[in-house]
Amino acid sequence: MEEIKSLNDVKNIKIDSKRRLFSANHDEILAGMTTDIYFIKTMEILRHMNISTKEVVAEVFPRKSGVMCGVEEVLSLLQNKNIEIYALPEGETFEPKDTVMRIRGSYEEFGIYETVLLGMMAHPSGWATAARSCREAAGDKTCICFGARHVHPAVAPVMERAAVVGGADNASCILAAKLLGREPSGTIPHAAIIMAGDTVKVAKAYDEIMPPDSPRIILVDTFKDEAEEALNVAMALGKDLEGVRLDTPSERGGVTPELIYEIRKRLDQKGYDYVKIFVSGGLSPERIKILIEAGADAFGVGSYISGATPIDMTLDLKMVDGTPVAKRGRIPGLKDNPKLKRMK
């Protein structure tokens, strides 16, 4: 698919009536089909005026502090362009109005991609920032991203990858983990236990057929009291049981510190002190801290990460043909950031 160059190219775009999904594919993104139309109009005007090839320096800055993510996709987007790119490495922190990316080259080389590259950094940086907050709250405890079900599947791997960049230990989304060179984390949902009608039966089947590197962590909140079921599963699996997972719904009060404390004590009293307590469902950094104090060992965080607000990113042209420029209210010329690294 050819890169969009003109309004005529936009007019000629035809959408297959049998198209099954609404998300943009890679070729459509690279062709510029997800940009705002006014950038195409801008290129038409600049070419008409014979100034589209002027050398510019563009800088991107955020509206609030956070953790940088999305740089790798921007580099892939612009890899065939004759430009220089400087940026913060992924995982690096930034403050409001910091320069997080600088692009130097002919405006015609990258101008139509402003919408795309900003979007590639805005939401991933928001997800990474939320994950960093969870990481800091969890300390040395395991924290895994369980957020794929809360976002459109086209961006689920982008979101969970961003969570790992921000500090999550792993992702449950298969594609996200594979993109990171890892194996996805996760055990079983309530559906398996509901289908079988018995938690212990499912736990035994899991232990029998799953590969050795698949952790034996079993849900214990489906049918019976969580403390009772935790003991039943521990008795059935013995030393093979790595942990029990609590995902008690809000209709039953959710996972409380008191519940975790009781389960920890009851497991310890029966000699199952090696069994960890894994918690998921409605977690936030504040709840993670409280649940750690009660005895929780690991966390699966979903909506707190997946629902994070994008960090608004703005791209300004700061130099045109070597002359410092800026829109009214901004300072002309480059704003240095010692954290910037040459990327391209």
C-alpha positions in Angstrom: 0.0 0.0 0.0 1.4 3.4 -1.1 1.8 6.3 1.3 -0.9 8.9 1.0 0.5 12.0 -0.8 -2.6 14.0 -1.8 -6.3 14.6 -1.3 -6.8 12.7 -4.5 -5.2 9.7 -2.9 -7.6 10.0 0.0 -10.6 10.2 -2.5 -9.4 7.0 -4.1 -9.3 4.9 -0.9 -11.9 2.2 -1.2 -13.0 0.1 1.8 -13.9 -3.6 1.1 -17.5 -4.1 2.0 -16.7 -7.5 3.4 -14.1 -6.1 5.8 -14.6 -7.9 9.1 -12.9 -5.6 11.6 -12.7 -1.8 12.0 -9.1 -1.6 13.4 -6.3 -0.3 11.1 -3.8 -2.9 9.9 -0.1 -2.2 9.7 -0.1 -1.3 6.0 -2.9 1.3 6.6 -1.0 2.9 9.5 2.2 3.1 7.5 0.4 4.5 4.5 -0.9 7.4 6.6 -4.6 6.3 6.7 -4.9 7.0 10.4 -3.7 10.6 10.3 -5.9 13.6 10.5 -6.9 14.9 7.1 -5.6 18.4 7.7 -2.0 17.1 7.5 -2.7 15.9 3.9 -4.2 19.3 3.1 -1.1 20.9 4.7 1.2 19.0 2.3 -0.9 20.0 -0.7 -0.5 23.7 0.3 3.2 23.4 1.1 4.0 21.6 -2.2 2.0 24.2 -4.1 4.1 26.9 -2.4 7.3 24.9 -3.1 8.3 24.9 0.6 7.4 21.3 1.6 11.0 20.2 1.6 12.3 22.9 4.0 14.4 21.5 6.8 12.7 21.7 10.2 13.3 20.5 13.7 10.2 19.3 15.5 10.0 18.7 19.2 7.4 16.6 21.1 6.5 17.4 24.7 4.0 16.0 27.2 1.4 17.8 29.3 2.1 15.9 32.5 4.8 13.7 34.0 5.1 10.0 33.3 7.0 7.1 31.9 8.1 7.1 28.2 6.7 4.4 25.9 6.0 4.0 22.2 9.3 5.1 20.9 10.1 1.8 19.3 6.9 2.0 17.2 7.7 5.5 16.1 11.1 4.4 15.0 9.5 1.6 13.0 7.0 4.0 11.5 9.7 6.4 10.3 12.6 3.9 9.7 12.7 4.5 5.9 12.6 8.3 6.2 15.7 10.5 5.7 15.5 12.2 9.2 17.3 12.2 12.5 15.4 11.2 15.6 16.3 11.8 19.2 14.1 10.5 22.0 13.9 9.4 25.6 14.5 5.6 25.9 11.4 3.6 26.7 11.0 3.3 30.5 12.6 6.7 31.2 10.7 9.2 33.2 9.7 12.7 32.1 8.2 15.9 33.5 5.6 18.2 32.0 6.9 20.2 29.0 10.1 18.1 28.8 11.3 17.5 25.2 10.7 13.7 24.9 11.4 13.5 21.1 13.2 15.6 18.5 12.9 15.1 14.8 15.2 16.8 12.3 14.8 16.7 8.5 12.6 17.7 5.6 9.1 18.3 6.8 7.8 16.4 3.8 9.5 13.3 5.1 7.4 13.0 8.3 4.7 15.7 8.3 1.7 13.6 7.6 2.6 11.2 10.5 2.2 13.7 13.3 -1.2 12.3 14.4 0.2 8.8 14.2 3.4 9.2 16.1 1.8 11.3 18.9 -0.8 8.5 19.3 1.9 5.9 19.4 3.4 7.6 22.4 0.4 9.2 24.2 -1.6 6.1 25.3 1.4 3.7 25.7 3.1 6.3 28.0 -0.2 6.5 30.0 -0.3 2.7 30.4 3.4 2.5 31.3 3.0 5.3 33.9 0.1 3.4 35.5 2.1 0.2 35.6 5.0 2.1 37.2 2.7 3.2 40.0 1.7 -0.4 40.5 5.3 -1.6 40.4 6.3 0.9 43.0 3.4 -0.1 45.3 4.2 -3.8 44.9 7.9 -3.5 45.6 9.5 -6.9 45.2 6.1 -8.6 44.8 5.0 -10.0 41.5 2.8 -7.7 39.4 1.3 -9.0 36.1 -0.9 -7.1 33.6 -4.4 -8.6 33.2 -5.9 -5.7 31.2 -6.4 -7.1 27.7 -10.1 -7.7 28.2 -10.7 -4.0 28.9 -9.4 -2.6 25.6 -10.0 -3.2 21.9 -8.0 -6.4 20.8 -6.1 -4.4 18.2 -4.4 -2.4 20.9 -4.3 -5.1 23.7 -0.7 -6.1 22.9 0.4 -2.5 22.7 -1.2 -1.9 26.1 0.3 -4.9 27.9 3.7 -4.3 26.3 3.6 -0.8 27.7 2.7 -2.2 31.1 5.9 -4.3 31.1 7.9 -1.3 29.9 6.5 0.5 32.9 7.4 -2.2 35.3 4.9 -5.0 35.2 6.6 -8.4 35.5 4.7 -9.9 32.6 1.6 -9.9 30.4 -1.3 -12.3 30.1 -2.0 -11.4 26.5 -0.3 -13.9 24.3 0.8 -11.5 21.5 2.1 -8.9 24.0 4.3 -11.5 25.8 5.6 -12.9 22.5 6.5 -9.4 21.2 8.5 -9.0 24.4 10.3 -12.4 23.8 8.5 -14.0 26.7 5.8 -16.6 27.5 2.5 -15.2 28.7 1.5 -15.5 32.4 -1.8 -16.9 33.6 -3.5 -20.1 34.8 -7.3 -20.7 34.6 -10.5 -18.6 34.7 -13.7 -19.2 36.7 -15.2 -20.8 33.5 -13.1 -23.9 33.9 -14.2 -24.5 37.5 -17.9 -23.7 36.7 -17.8 -26.1 33.8 -16.3 -28.9 35.9 -18.4 -28.1 39.0 -15.6 -28.6 41.5 -12.4 -26.6 42.2 -10.3 -29.5 43.5 -11.1 -31.6 40.4 -9.9 -28.8 38.2 -6.8 -28.3 40.3 -5.9 -32.0 40.0 -6.5 -32.0 36.2 -4.4 -28.8 35.9 -1.5 -30.4 37.8 -1.7 -33.6 35.7 -1.7 -32.1 32.2 0.0 -28.7 32.4 3.8 -28.5 31.6 6.2 -28.2 34.6 6.9 -24.5 33.8 3.2 -23.6 34.2 2.7 -22.4 37.8 0.1 -24.3 39.9 -1.9 -21.3 41.0 -5.6 -22.1 41.5 -8.7 -19.9 41.9 -10.4 -20.6 45.2 -13.4 -18.3 45.2 -15.8 -19.9 42.8 -18.2 -22.1 44.9 -17.0 -22.2 48.5 -15.5 -20.1 51.2 -12.1 -19.0 50.0 -10.3 -20.1 53.1 -11.9 -23.5 53.0 -11.2 -24.0 49.3 -7.6 -22.8 49.7 -7.1 -25.6 52.3 -8.9 -28.1 50.1 -6.6 -27.3 47.1 -3.5 -27.3 49.2 -4.4 -30.7 50.6 -5.0 -32.1 47.1 -1.8 -30.8 45.4 0.6 -30.6 48.4 4.0 -29.3 47.5 3.0 -28.9 43.8 0.7 -26.0 44.7 2.5 -22.7 44.2 -0.4 -20.4 45.1 -4.1 -19.7 45.3 -5.7 -16.8 43.5 -8.4 -14.6 44.9 -10.7 -12.7 42.6 -13.8 -12.4 44.9 -16.4 -10.3 43.2 -17.7 -7.0 44.6 -21.1 -8.6 45.1 -19.4 -10.6 47.9 -17.3 -7.8 49.2 -14.3 -8.2 47.0 -10.9 -9.2 48.2 -10.4 -7.7 51.7 -7.3 -7.4 53.9 -9.2 -9.5 56.5 -9.8 -12.3 54.0 -6.2 -12.4 52.9 -5.1 -12.4 56.6 -7.4 -15.3 57.4 -6.3 -17.4 54.5 -2.6 -16.8 55.2 -3.1 -17.8 58.9 -5.1 -20.9 58.0 -2.6 -22.1 55.4 0.3 -21.5 57.8 -1.4 -23.4 60.6 -1.8 -26.5 58.4 1.8 -26.4 57.2 1.2 -24.7 53.8 3.3 -21.7 54.5 4.9 -22.1 51.0 1.6 -21.4 49.2 1.5 -17.9 47.9 -1.6 -15.7 47.7 -2.2 -14.1 44.3 -4.9 -11.4 44.1 -6.7 -9.9 41.1 -9.8 -7.8 40.5 -10.2 -4.0 40.9 -6.6 -3.4 42.1 -4.9 0.0 42.4 -1.6 1.0 43.9 -3.3 2.0 47.1 -5.1 -1.4 47.4 -1.9 -3.3 46.6 -0.1 -1.7 49.5 -2.9 -2.6 51.9 -3.1 -6.1 50.7 0.6 -6.7 50.9 0.4 -5.7 54.6 -2.3 -8.3 55.0 -0.2 -11.1 53.4 -0.7 -11.0 49.7 2.3 -12.1 47.5 1.4 -11.3 43.9 -1.1 -9.3 41.9 -2.9 -9.3 38.6 -3.7 -5.7 37.6 -6.3 -5.0 34.9 -8.4 -1.9 34.6 -6.1 0.4 36.6 -3.5 0.0 33.8 -5.8 -0.5 30.8 -8.0 2.4 31.8 -5.1 4.9 32.3 -5.6 8.2 30.6 -3.4 9.0 27.6 -0.6 11.5 28.3 -1.3 14.3 25.9 1.7 14.8 23.6 2.2 17.9 21.4 4.5 18.3 18.4 5.8 21.8 17.7 8.1 23.0 14.8 10.9 24.8 16.6 13.3 25.5 13.8 12.7 26.1 10.1 15.7 26.3 7.8 17.9 27.0 10.8 15.8 29.8 12.2 14.2 29.5 15.6 10.4 29.7 15.5 7.4 29.1 17.7 3.7 29.7 17.8 2.6 32.5 20.1 2.9 31.6 23.8 5.9 29.3 23.2 9.6 30.0 23.2 11.3 29.8 19.8 14.2 27.4 19.4 15.1 24.1 20.8 14.5 23.0 24.4 17.3 20.8 25.6 16.8 17.6 27.6 20.0 15.7 28.6 18.0 12.5 28.7 17.5 12.5 24.9 19.4 9.8 23.0 20.1 9.6 19.3 17.8 6.9 17.9 18.1 7.3 14.2 
